[in-house]
């Protein structure tokens, strides 16, 4: 599960800005219930680093005064958290029934061919990875995809709109 | 056109801001409740309204509220379930995006009724844009004195927070949601104790869907009895329906409960019929978990009565020939859709989303997925249908939470109504990978307008 590789060996130090954000989250819960902040804090950490490395999760455990395993078991349970490095832009395409009725499978095939990498892999330039995800609650506007960490939504996808999106992100990502 | 109780002002420019929302009569329910009613009277109005939970189970909201334990000196919580994840359902996203103050207003009134001093809105993590919209709305309401200490000078204090999920369908189940809000894996709890007795942090807690809480606003403004005049029988009020799949005009519609399904599906006010001039093959009326119905059984009940969009009429005929209102996730399938492929897709979803706590669900959903995969890809056998029904029966009712039932029903109903299509995938396996079965005998009995 928690693979020990080069990326996992990189130590992590949270910035004071990030810690201030953590403190703000913790203030939402009653005294002693700071563990409730775990999911929001993992989102903040992932937004900062692009994924959740073991050293980052250990730091979160220290901050919340909980055991490391309490962070790992949560991080691996929820589908939004990445346990390995991703592309700078992760295209997450809804692959559930209603979107498939309006062509989501074709869009996923198209993205796979366009990016030239399989689901879960990163493009050689480090800019993109993609994956199918389960229902994003936008069934009337399918096919849809989202891109974190803002989780910007792209609806009614066509091959042309995917071309435009990837072109825009390439220009943005290379600057 | 029926009157809208929730979405009346949805198209007003700037309605997502406090000032415009307020200028359209927004927050009147907060003023009325906090200044002129007791918490018990608010609960009484919601009881009179007959409002039934809009998240899927349809349990009367007022009754749920009245079960809340109120021990001295123990905090009570209201948690809004905005983990909208049921395939086919996207009404809560719509409401939170375009009219967030309606939810905030409902949260204040409901929190007051329940005596909660801190309330949470648990939003699925993928809806980060909606989380930011809600946080902005909360800040605006607080700046205007509708949240925080001593609201409107009434002495009532309330803090409201938004909590993101992490991407897990199971957290729509209320006890899994509470586990998640406590920073844990979303494993549903064994009930009893029910959240009304021991919920968040072990304290008495009510969990309500976004739409249920929003509906409290018109209920308080107009009175429970007036609200109950809308709708039909025990299906009172209006309901948001998310229409998707192969309809001409997908989107979120507010309907009076009791609207004939034929009108909903074919009139231009709502879905506008089936897209691309095709015919209707099947409908999933209430989100992926409810039984799928072929077009003929969906439009008319087995007794040849027109079916209505109400809890009772959709369930008419039981599971043999009926379905459920569920969350109002309405998915239409046109003549070119493959029922086997869709059933496989849904089952993969449930397998992916099973929390893994209960063996029947953890193992059964994976098993059904494998069998459906081989049927769809031309490697099935005629005994597979009985096997699927057998596995689904062994999941149903044998799990801690309803995800097991939700995984079993789509499979059992697809085989019940579309067995010939499944068998055709076995007997004509080469053909089945190149084309779809088509519309067969379950065709939409209505004539198609060009």
Interface residues (C-beta under 8 A of the other chain):
Chain A: X28 X30 X33 X35 X36 X37 X38 X39 X40 X42 X43 X64 X66 X70 X73 X74 X77 X78 X79 X80 X81 X95 X96 X97 X98 X100 X101 X102 X133 X134 X135 X136 X137 X138 X139 X140 X141 X142 X146 X148 X149 X150 X151 X152 X153
Chain B: X75 X84 X85 X86 X87 X88 X89 X90 X92 X93 X118 X120 X124 X125 X126 X127 X128 X129 X159 X161 X163 X164 X165 X166 X167 X168 X169 X180 X181 X182 X183 X184 X185 X186 X201 X242 X243 X244 X245 X246 X250 X251 X252 X288 X329 X331 X333 X337 X341 X342 X345 X346 X349 X352 X353 X355
